[in-house]
Amino acid sequence: MTVQKDRVVSIDYILTDDEETVLDSSEGEGALEYIHGHDEIMPGLEKALEGREVEDKISVVLPPEEGYGPYDDELIVKLPRDQFDFDGTVEEGMQFEAETAEGPRLVTVVDVGDDMVTVDANHPLAGETLHFEVTIVGVREATAEELENGLDRGCGCGEEDCGDCGSGCGCN
């Protein structure tokens, strides 16, 4: 069965940068599953997987424009410190989810002053060329329910039946 729209695709992958530093990997986490043709992975990677089959291994290099976009200096913003509704000290490197006109966005604190906090709203991999080594480990038809509601990925805690984090698994 080939990779095409409305199919659930499972991939093992290693993501590295230009210096071959591993940025992300499915190793030890299990294969990444997504529904092909539903904008669930980077468009350049999805395009490279189109028409492939189980056990195919491919290398894909995505320039910033096909990955997380170019780095945008205009996404570095100074905000009044009192806008951070946070119990504790705001420190460089902390990440927060901010509401923007485009929806929620992860921001990283890059400088903390007495009255102002500078945040960077670029994705941490913006401006990076991304190198993927991918092995397709599964392809199947998506169910009608999956096409309507997406894949049930659980809460991410790794427990098979945590009841949406209601079982005290500690991931919420």
Beta strands, then each sheet from edge to edge (+ up, - down):
strand 1: 7-16
strand 2: 22-25
strand 3: 32-35
strand 4: 57-62
strand 5: 76-80
strand 6: 95-100
strand 7: 103-112
strand 8: 116-120
strand 9: 130-141
sheet 1: 2+ 1- 3+
sheet 2: 2+ 1- 9+ 4-
sheet 3: 5+ 8- 7+ 6-
end
